[in-house]
Amino acid sequence: MASSVLILDCLERGIYPNWDAANLDSVYLAEKLGYVLEEPYDTYYINYKK
């Protein structure tokens, strides 16, 4: 899975692999990969139509 490869590569390089879930499926995947939400935070979404 690309997500796990990216995380492992970041860790090997000493980079913390942040995860920002845009939907519940992404949240579930993050949790499955071991991420733990430390505290809630605000996010903003801009729906840009040309």
C-alpha positions as CSV (number, residue, x, y, z in Angstrom):
1,M,0.0,0.0,0.0
2,A,1.3,3.4,-1.0
3,S,0.4,5.0,2.4
4,S,2.5,2.6,4.4
5,V,5.5,2.9,2.0
6,L,5.3,6.7,2.3
7,I,5.2,6.5,6.1
8,L,8.1,4.1,6.3
9,D,10.2,6.3,3.9
10,C,9.4,9.4,6.0
11,L,10.5,7.6,9.2
12,E,13.7,6.3,7.6
13,R,14.5,9.9,6.6
14,G,13.7,11.3,10.1
15,I,10.6,13.1,8.9
16,Y,7.4,12.9,10.9
17,P,4.6,11.7,8.5
18,N,1.6,13.9,9.2
19,W,-1.8,12.7,8.2
20,D,-4.7,15.1,7.5
21,A,-7.9,13.1,6.9
22,A,-10.4,14.7,4.6
23,N,-13.2,12.2,5.2
24,L,-14.1,9.2,7.4
25,D,-12.5,6.7,5.1
26,S,-9.2,8.5,5.5
27,V,-9.7,8.7,9.2
28,Y,-10.2,4.9,9.4
29,L,-7.2,4.3,7.2
30,A,-5.0,6.5,9.4
31,E,-6.2,4.7,12.5
32,K,-5.5,1.4,10.9
33,L,-1.9,2.6,10.1
34,G,-1.4,3.6,13.8
35,Y,-2.2,7.3,13.8
36,V,-3.7,8.7,17.0
37,L,-5.5,12.0,17.1
38,E,-3.8,14.0,19.9
39,E,-6.2,16.9,19.8
40,P,-8.9,18.3,17.5
41,Y,-8.0,21.1,15.2
42,D,-9.8,23.4,12.7
43,T,-9.6,22.8,9.0
44,Y,-11.0,24.8,6.1
45,Y,-12.2,23.7,2.7
46,I,-12.5,26.0,-0.3
47,N,-14.8,24.9,-3.0
48,Y,-13.4,26.8,-6.0
49,K,-15.4,26.7,-9.3
50,K,-14.0,28.3,-12.4
